[in-house]
Amino acid sequence: MNEYQALSRTPLVLELNRVQRLYTGGSLLDRWQGLPPQGDGVNSEEFLVSTVEYIGFGHPVENGLSRTRLPGGGYITLRALIQSDPDAFLGAAYSGLCHGHSGVLTRVGDSNVRLVIQCHPDREKAQRCFGVPFGKAEAWVIADTRVIGGVAPHLYCGFRPGVTREHWKELFLRQDVDGMLACMHRFEVRQGDTILIPAGMPHAMGSGCLFIEIHEPCDYTIRPERRYLTRELSDEEMHYGLGFDALLDFFDYTTYTEDEIRQVCFPQAIQEASGSSFTLTSLLRYENTPRFSIRRLELRGRAALPHFDGHFLLITEHGGVRLFWEGGSCDVPQGRGTFVPAGVCSLEAQGDASLLIAYPFDPAQPN
């Protein structure tokens, strides 16, 4: 018997896992996680549930992999657990498709500045250019906001009508950052908003956002800004040594009217079920993207989580909860990530809280 098999029948509350990013922030993140305030700085992001290394300074570094405490003492990474028995931890429908990863990951960031302009590879480019199995479609759920320097919380996403590769290249070569920002749609955001960013789409989170990010298992980011905040980015940080033509090729040059970009990036929330102790809402569905889906479970007492034939993630969005399953229970405070293996039976949650539930890709459309 696999020595970790018992853990495949238990929700795994993962250890805190703060990482440094190019952008600054973090004070809302400290407050959300109930940590002593450190103020804003480069410790602006938390990898809540991750089976990929954090890629800093153009290459993977040791931190980023989520860990859980072993019953007998010590820690093990979530990736090592999954690889020890993919069927047990991921479920039969996913074990042969996830390449030793969880099929969906989540992190949270807090920005007191605009993030660098960027895009992420799709699966084909991720496999061809980086030798990794997944691209990085992502979604943001805005958990909290603040006004920075009189500027409302906001984001940029998608090319406006009239933008071409040639025009984007010209702005890039001139390093006309204002011009690049003007090529994208700009939206103000509020707490509770959900935003989908397909792989290849240009985007930049603006200042004033505490954003929970649900995404494919990948941390590769393409950055067309040479100078960001107080430092100059290296070629490795911009394009991983692939060259500037390759950098430009990562972008999807589809253009959108404002109505069209809203249809793609701002999916409509749909209430699925409700009762005296809960409301279940679908935030992102496979019809929006086959890469993952997201629900919100608002609790006013104790309620069962929907059955899913595979693994999934929980993020305590607002408030803490107590989880109950066949054979045990545990408390999960606000601001933590939990990996729920496929072997967990009859999971229930209790509290005055909201939970985000993130599901992996649709196994019927793995590519």
C-alpha positions as CSV (number, residue, x, y, z in Angstrom):
1,M,0.0,0.0,0.0
2,N,1.2,3.5,-0.8
3,E,2.3,5.2,2.5
4,Y,0.4,8.3,1.5
5,Q,-2.8,6.6,0.4
6,A,-4.7,7.7,3.5
7,L,-4.0,11.4,2.5
8,S,-5.9,10.8,-0.7
9,R,-9.1,10.5,1.4
10,T,-8.5,13.8,3.3
11,P,-8.8,17.4,2.3
12,L,-5.2,18.9,2.4
13,V,-5.0,22.4,3.9
14,L,-1.8,23.7,2.4
15,E,0.9,25.7,4.2
16,L,1.4,29.4,3.6
17,N,3.6,30.0,0.6
18,R,4.4,33.7,0.0
19,V,6.6,34.6,-3.0
20,Q,8.2,37.8,-4.3
21,R,7.0,39.4,-7.5
22,L,8.1,42.3,-9.7
23,Y,5.1,44.3,-8.6
24,T,4.6,45.6,-5.1
25,G,1.7,45.3,-2.7
26,G,0.8,42.8,0.0
27,S,-0.8,44.8,2.8
28,L,-4.4,43.7,1.8
29,L,-3.0,40.2,1.4
30,D,-1.6,40.2,5.0
31,R,-5.0,41.4,6.3
32,W,-6.9,38.8,4.3
33,Q,-4.8,36.0,5.7
34,G,-4.8,37.4,9.2
35,L,-1.1,37.9,9.3
36,P,0.9,40.6,11.1
37,P,0.9,43.7,8.7
38,Q,4.2,44.0,6.8
39,G,3.1,46.9,4.6
40,D,3.5,47.0,0.8
41,G,6.6,45.5,-0.8
42,V,7.7,42.8,-3.2
43,N,6.1,40.0,-1.0
44,S,2.9,40.6,-2.9
45,E,1.7,37.2,-3.9
46,E,0.8,33.8,-2.3
47,F,0.8,30.5,-4.1
48,L,-2.3,29.0,-2.4
49,V,-2.3,25.6,-4.3
50,S,0.6,25.0,-6.6
51,T,2.3,22.1,-8.2
52,V,4.6,24.3,-10.3
53,E,7.7,26.2,-9.2
54,Y,7.6,29.9,-9.0
55,I,9.5,31.3,-12.0
56,G,11.5,34.3,-10.9
57,F,14.3,36.1,-12.7
58,G,13.6,34.1,-15.8
59,H,13.9,30.6,-14.4
60,P,12.3,28.3,-11.8
61,V,13.3,28.7,-8.2
62,E,12.7,26.4,-5.3
63,N,9.7,28.1,-3.7
64,G,6.3,28.0,-5.1
65,L,5.5,24.3,-4.6
66,S,2.7,23.9,-2.1
67,R,3.4,21.7,0.9
68,T,1.2,19.9,3.5
69,R,2.0,18.6,6.9
70,L,2.4,14.9,7.3
71,P,0.5,13.2,10.2
72,G,3.8,11.8,11.6
73,G,5.6,15.1,11.3
74,G,7.5,16.9,8.5
75,Y,6.1,18.1,5.2
76,I,5.6,16.9,1.6
77,T,4.9,18.8,-1.5
78,L,1.5,18.5,-3.1
79,R,3.2,17.5,-6.4
80,A,5.1,14.6,-4.7
81,L,1.8,13.4,-3.2
82,I,0.1,13.5,-6.6
83,Q,2.9,11.7,-8.3
84,S,2.9,9.0,-5.7
85,D,-0.6,7.8,-6.8
86,P,-2.2,9.9,-9.5
87,D,-5.4,7.8,-9.6
88,A,-6.0,8.2,-5.9
89,F,-5.3,11.9,-5.7
90,L,-6.6,13.1,-9.1
91,G,-9.2,10.6,-10.0
92,A,-9.3,8.2,-12.9
93,A,-10.6,10.7,-15.4
94,Y,-7.6,13.0,-14.8
95,S,-4.6,10.8,-13.7
96,G,-3.4,10.2,-17.3
97,L,-3.9,13.8,-18.4
98,C,-2.3,16.0,-15.7
99,H,1.3,15.0,-16.1
100,G,1.8,14.8,-12.3
101,H,0.1,18.1,-11.6
102,S,-3.2,19.2,-10.2
103,G,-5.3,20.1,-13.2
104,V,-5.9,23.6,-11.8
105,L,-4.0,25.9,-9.5
106,T,-4.7,29.0,-7.5
107,R,-2.8,31.9,-6.1
108,V,-3.6,35.4,-4.7
109,G,-1.9,38.7,-5.3
110,D,-2.3,42.3,-4.0
111,S,-1.3,45.2,-6.2
112,N,-0.6,48.8,-5.0
113,V,0.8,49.4,-8.6
114,R,-0.1,48.4,-12.1
115,L,1.4,45.0,-12.9
116,V,3.7,44.7,-15.9
117,I,2.0,44.3,-19.3
118,Q,2.0,40.6,-20.1
119,C,0.5,37.5,-21.7
120,H,0.9,33.8,-21.2
121,P,1.5,30.9,-23.6
122,D,-1.2,28.6,-24.8
123,R,-0.7,24.9,-24.5
124,E,0.9,24.5,-27.9
125,K,3.5,27.3,-27.3
126,A,4.1,26.1,-23.7
127,Q,4.9,22.6,-25.0
128,R,7.0,23.8,-27.9
129,C,8.9,26.6,-26.3
130,F,9.2,25.6,-22.7
131,G,8.7,21.8,-22.7
132,V,5.8,22.0,-20.2
133,P,2.4,20.4,-20.7
134,F,0.1,23.3,-19.8
135,G,-0.4,26.8,-21.0
136,K,-1.8,29.5,-18.8
137,A,-5.4,30.6,-19.2
138,E,-6.4,32.3,-16.0
139,A,-9.3,33.9,-14.1
140,W,-9.3,36.6,-11.4
141,V,-11.9,36.8,-8.6
142,I,-11.6,40.2,-6.9
143,A,-11.5,39.6,-3.2
144,D,-11.0,43.2,-2.0
145,T,-10.1,46.6,-3.4
146,R,-8.6,49.9,-2.3
147,V,-8.1,53.3,-4.0
148,I,-4.4,54.1,-4.7
149,G,-3.4,57.7,-5.3
150,G,-7.0,58.6,-6.1
151,V,-7.1,55.9,-8.9
152,A,-10.0,53.4,-8.6
153,P,-9.1,49.7,-8.8
154,H,-8.9,48.6,-12.5
155,L,-7.4,46.3,-15.0
156,Y,-6.4,46.1,-18.7
157,C,-7.3,43.3,-21.1
158,G,-7.6,42.5,-24.8
159,F,-6.7,44.5,-27.9
160,R,-9.0,47.3,-29.1
161,P,-10.2,47.4,-32.7
162,G,-7.4,48.5,-35.1
163,V,-4.5,47.0,-33.2
164,T,-2.2,44.9,-35.4
165,R,1.0,42.9,-34.8
166,E,2.9,45.6,-36.7
167,H,1.5,48.4,-34.6
168,W,2.2,46.5,-31.4
169,K,5.8,45.7,-32.6
170,E,6.3,49.4,-33.3
171,L,5.2,50.4,-29.8
172,F,7.3,47.6,-28.3
173,L,10.5,48.7,-30.2
174,R,9.9,52.3,-29.0
175,Q,9.0,51.1,-25.5
176,D,6.0,53.3,-25.7
177,V,4.3,51.9,-22.6
178,D,1.5,54.4,-22.6
179,G,0.8,53.5,-26.2
180,M,0.7,49.8,-25.4
181,L,-1.7,50.4,-22.5
182,A,-3.9,52.4,-24.9
183,C,-4.1,49.4,-27.2
184,M,-6.0,47.5,-24.5
185,H,-9.5,47.9,-22.9
186,R,-9.5,49.4,-19.4
187,F,-12.1,48.5,-16.8
188,E,-12.7,49.5,-13.3
189,V,-13.5,46.5,-11.0
190,R,-15.3,45.8,-7.8
191,Q,-15.1,43.2,-5.0
192,G,-16.7,40.0,-6.2
193,D,-16.0,40.5,-10.0
194,T,-14.8,37.5,-12.0
195,I,-12.6,38.1,-15.0
196,L,-11.4,35.5,-17.5
197,I,-8.1,36.0,-19.4
198,P,-7.5,33.4,-22.1
199,A,-3.9,32.4,-23.0
200,G,-2.3,34.9,-25.3
201,M,-4.5,37.8,-24.4
202,P,-2.6,41.0,-23.4
203,H,-3.4,42.1,-19.9
204,A,-2.3,43.9,-16.8
205,M,-3.9,44.0,-13.4
206,G,-4.1,47.6,-12.2
207,S,-3.5,49.0,-8.8
208,G,-5.8,48.5,-5.8
209,C,-6.8,44.9,-6.3
210,L,-6.6,41.8,-4.1
211,F,-7.2,39.2,-6.7
212,I,-7.6,35.4,-6.4
213,E,-6.1,33.9,-9.5
214,I,-7.3,30.4,-10.7
215,H,-5.2,29.1,-13.6
216,E,-3.7,26.2,-15.5
217,P,-0.5,24.7,-14.0
218,C,2.0,27.1,-15.5
219,D,4.0,30.1,-14.4
220,Y,5.5,31.4,-17.6
221,T,4.9,35.0,-18.4
222,I,5.8,37.1,-21.5
223,R,6.6,40.7,-20.7
224,P,7.0,43.4,-23.4
225,E,8.1,46.2,-20.9
226,R,11.8,46.6,-20.6
227,R,11.7,49.1,-17.8
228,Y,9.2,48.4,-15.0
229,L,9.0,50.4,-11.8
230,T,12.6,51.0,-10.7
231,R,14.4,48.3,-12.6
232,E,15.3,47.1,-16.1
233,L,14.1,43.6,-17.0
234,S,16.6,41.2,-18.5
235,D,15.9,39.4,-21.7
236,E,15.3,36.2,-19.7
237,E,12.6,38.0,-17.7
238,M,11.0,39.3,-20.9
239,H,11.1,36.2,-23.2
240,Y,13.3,33.5,-21.5
241,G,16.0,33.8,-24.1
242,L,13.6,33.0,-27.1
243,G,14.1,36.4,-28.8
244,F,11.9,39.4,-29.4
245,D,10.2,38.0,-32.5
246,A,9.1,35.0,-30.4
247,L,8.0,37.4,-27.7
248,L,5.6,39.1,-30.1
249,D,4.4,35.8,-31.4
250,F,3.0,34.8,-28.0
251,F,0.4,37.6,-28.2
252,D,-3.1,36.8,-29.6
253,Y,-3.9,39.8,-31.9
254,T,-7.6,39.2,-31.9
255,T,-9.3,42.6,-31.4
256,Y,-12.6,43.2,-29.5
257,T,-15.2,45.9,-29.2
258,E,-16.1,46.8,-25.7
259,D,-19.2,44.6,-25.9
260,E,-17.2,41.7,-27.3
261,I,-14.5,41.9,-24.6
262,R,-17.1,42.0,-21.9
263,Q,-18.7,38.8,-23.4
264,V,-15.3,37.0,-23.3
265,C,-13.7,38.3,-20.1
266,F,-16.6,39.1,-17.8
267,P,-18.7,35.9,-17.6
268,Q,-22.2,36.2,-16.1
269,A,-22.7,34.6,-12.7
270,I,-25.5,32.1,-12.5
271,Q,-27.2,30.9,-9.3
272,E,-27.4,27.1,-9.4
273,A,-29.0,26.2,-6.1
274,S,-29.9,27.7,-2.7
275,G,-31.3,26.7,0.7
276,S,-31.6,27.9,4.2
277,S,-27.9,27.3,4.8
278,F,-26.2,28.0,1.4
279,T,-26.3,29.6,-2.0
280,L,-24.3,28.0,-4.8
281,T,-23.3,30.2,-7.8
282,S,-21.5,29.3,-11.0
283,L,-18.9,32.0,-11.7
284,L,-17.1,30.4,-14.7
285,R,-18.2,27.4,-16.8
286,Y,-16.7,25.1,-19.3
287,E,-18.6,26.9,-22.0
288,N,-16.6,30.0,-21.1
289,T,-13.3,28.0,-21.2
290,P,-12.6,24.3,-21.1
291,R,-9.5,24.9,-19.0
292,F,-11.2,25.1,-15.6
293,S,-14.5,26.1,-13.9
294,I,-15.3,28.1,-10.7
295,R,-18.2,28.1,-8.3
296,R,-18.9,30.2,-5.2
297,L,-20.5,28.5,-2.1
298,E,-21.9,31.1,0.3
299,L,-22.6,29.5,3.7
300,R,-25.0,30.4,6.4
301,G,-24.5,27.2,8.4
302,R,-23.7,23.7,7.2
303,A,-24.0,22.5,3.7
304,A,-22.7,19.7,1.4
305,L,-20.4,20.5,-1.4
306,P,-21.4,19.4,-4.9
307,H,-20.1,16.0,-5.9
308,F,-17.3,16.1,-8.5
309,D,-15.8,13.0,-10.1
310,G,-12.1,14.1,-9.6
311,H,-10.0,16.5,-7.5
312,F,-10.8,20.2,-6.9
313,L,-9.6,23.2,-4.9
314,L,-11.2,25.2,-2.2
315,I,-10.3,28.8,-1.3
316,T,-11.7,30.4,1.8
317,E,-12.7,33.7,0.2
318,H,-14.4,35.4,3.1
319,G,-14.6,33.9,6.6
320,G,-13.3,30.6,7.9
321,V,-15.0,27.3,7.7
322,R,-15.0,23.9,9.3
323,L,-14.8,21.0,6.8
324,F,-16.4,17.6,7.5
325,W,-15.8,14.3,5.6
326,E,-16.0,10.6,6.1
327,G,-13.6,10.0,9.0
328,G,-12.6,13.5,10.0
329,S,-13.0,17.3,10.2
330,C,-10.7,20.4,10.3
331,D,-10.8,24.2,10.4
332,V,-9.7,26.3,7.5
333,P,-9.2,30.0,8.2
334,Q,-9.8,32.8,5.7
335,G,-7.2,33.1,3.0
336,R,-6.1,29.5,2.7
337,G,-6.0,27.0,-0.1
338,T,-7.1,23.4,0.2
339,F,-6.6,20.6,-2.2
340,V,-9.4,18.0,-2.2
341,P,-8.3,14.7,-3.5
342,A,-10.6,12.5,-5.6
343,G,-10.9,10.0,-2.7
344,V,-12.6,12.4,-0.3
345,C,-16.2,11.3,0.3
346,S,-19.2,13.4,1.4
347,L,-17.5,16.7,2.0
348,E,-19.5,19.4,3.9
349,A,-18.6,22.9,5.1
350,Q,-19.9,24.9,8.0
351,G,-19.5,28.6,8.7
352,D,-20.7,32.1,7.9
353,A,-18.4,32.4,4.9
354,S,-17.9,32.1,1.2
355,L,-15.8,29.4,-0.5
356,L,-14.5,29.4,-4.0
357,I,-14.5,25.9,-5.6
358,A,-12.1,25.6,-8.5
359,Y,-12.4,22.5,-10.8
360,P,-9.8,21.2,-13.3
361,F,-10.1,21.2,-17.1
362,D,-12.9,19.4,-18.8
363,P,-11.5,15.9,-19.4
364,A,-13.6,15.6,-22.6
365,Q,-11.6,18.5,-24.0
366,P,-8.1,18.1,-22.6
367,N,-6.4,19.9,-25.4
